[in-house]
């Protein structure tokens, strides 16, 4: 069965958060190297929770799906849960300020007014396609207003006449307001026409009053635009002259001083915006990674981009104080070493399990349902009954398959009458005969001939801690003795080569024959065989360790090993 694109999942695993305004999604997830119980229980419990609470619960997985589970999912036509690599908080978990991107063509004045209205100090400049083009801050606007003394700055910046009209609250009497002022200086015509002739040049913009002579002089000297202040009336003669000389005429209600002071505010923000070396973050970036970057920057606002590099919004340092932790429900495990990476950054709501109480700690009280049963799926089945909710056929099939898998079709000592009765009830609901299905399921799961040793070893691997000692146990189940021997011939040289790099004191591989109800135990690590010898009171050369009647990692192997390691 196709598992989906795990590599791409890292980038998009939490995208659903962007569209969740009222409710943070809750992910129901099993242990690393998930088995059939871990996957199927997550799917079933998500179905139950959604029916009880009206939605917001999603099945997830913390690793690759093995062949047995793939067979089960395909048989009951259930999609694989979403792959989650880690649950560290990401930028998407921060309350992002949805400051809308603005055009780089708007004026400094308009940008200033927007900042005051929105109570922000930074505006993002974006394209029509939401591409981030630059940023402008209040400091940039202040610098443009206070430190620019260049009379040509208005034309250099490519200021539109529309911006000038808006800034000066003016109207265009002659000319095209869609045009751009592209050449010349800004001049105040405070002198008489004789003097004006000496300093007005072609392309200049002249700010003046209602004096006919001054207006005429500016037009004749080739001015690109005259700005008439105090709402003074412009004669038809002047208008006609302006049209003949391609001179624009603007009339503003402001006086000459105010017009001259404000006109620089009409310049487009794109001329002053910062466009290079922008510090941006993506929705999928880890908050732990961005904290250091933010701390080294003097500015306080940072733009956020999505996976397509499109602008989303802004965050500041204070936004890090209100992180929305990932909401999780753990099924089929409660060991820290078996949880999805980054569990310390998540908020655990519930734990549904059938294993020994492990090392997992929570900051807050949680619902912890732990029952001495052979399978987590049995607990989920009970919960359906407790809520009085009918189990869909495909969900019933998944739960049945999980029980069969975890109990080795009721052969495991972990299996209880409750497990077997649950499986039989579920078999009736889904209409699938248990023994026939079990043979096919175990057959699919044990077909490992094409697998590499690493994949075989990791497909059902669990990590345990006893004090300062850390060890791992991999279990491979098969109904075929010949296949188990072939797997052994692959696994042994592989582990001899990689053991030192595993970072554990001991490693064990259970080659479990379901039919014979026995396990050949492979041991790696300096004291591993000594621990096994003492745990099971074995004698002899220990070249080959056959544990008859031992098929359960949880109930038979782990307790025996732990009891010795704790001494």
Number of C-alpha atoms within 10 A of each C-alpha: 15 9 14 13 10 16 10 10 15 14 16 15 18 20 16 11 15 14 9 11 7 6 10 18 17 21 24 30 32 33 25 24 21 25 24 28 27 29 31 33 31 30 26 24 27 23 19 23 18 14 13 12 9 9 15 14 24 21 24 25 25 24 21 18 24 22 21 20 28 22 20 24 22 13 15 16 13 16 15 21 21 21 23 20 19 17 23 19 23 21 23 22 23 19 18 18 16 12 18 14 21 21 16 22 18 20 24 28 21 17 23 20 12 16 17 12 9 11 9 15 17 24 25 24 25 19 15 9 8 16 16 23 20 23 25 23 22 17 11 18 19 13 12 19 16 9 9 11 10 10 15 16 20 25 20 16 19 18 25 22 22 20 25 28 18 15 21 22 13 20 18 17 16 19 18 12 17 10 13 17 20 18 19 22 22 24 21 19 22 14 11 12 17 10 11 18 15 9 10 24 19 15 19 27 30 27 25 25 22 16 13 13 13 22 27 17 18 27 28 17 18 18 27 25 25 28 29 27 24 16 17 13 11 17 12 9 11 17 20 13 16 26 15 10 15 16 23 23 25 23 25 21 16 17 16 20 12 12 22 20 11 16 19 23 24 25 27 25 30 21 18 19 19 17 14 9 7 13 13 18 21 21 24 21 17 17 19 14 10 17 12 10 12 17 11 8 11 7 14 14 24 20 24 25 22 17 12 8 15 16 27 21 19 23 21 17 14 9 15 17 10 10 15 19 18 23 18 22 25 23 28 25 25 24 19 18 20 21 23 22 17 13 19 18 16 18 19 24 18 17 21 25 26 23 19 16 11 15 12 14 12 12 8 8 10 13 11 14 13 19 15 15 20 30 28 29 36 25 25 21 24 13 15 18 12 9 11 9 12 11 19 13 17 19 24 27 27 28 33 32 30 28 29 29 24 24 22 24 20 18 17 23 16 21 22 17 11 15 25 19 12 20 26 16 15 27 19 15 18 19 13 17 11 18 11 9 16 17 13 14 21 22 18 18 21 21 14 19 12 7 12 13 19 13 12 21 22 19 20 20 20 19 17 19 17 14 9 7 13 15 19 19 22 21 22 22 22 23 18 16 15 10 18 20 13 12 21 19 12 18 18 15 11 15 21 11 9 11 15 13 8 12 12 17 17 21 21 21 23 25 24 28 23 21 13 14 17 18 23 20 21 22 24 20 16 11 12 17 20 15 19 20 16 13 18 13 9 15 9 8 7 13 9 11 18 17 17 13 17 21 28 24 18 17 18 15 19 15 14 17 18 17 12 14 15 9 5
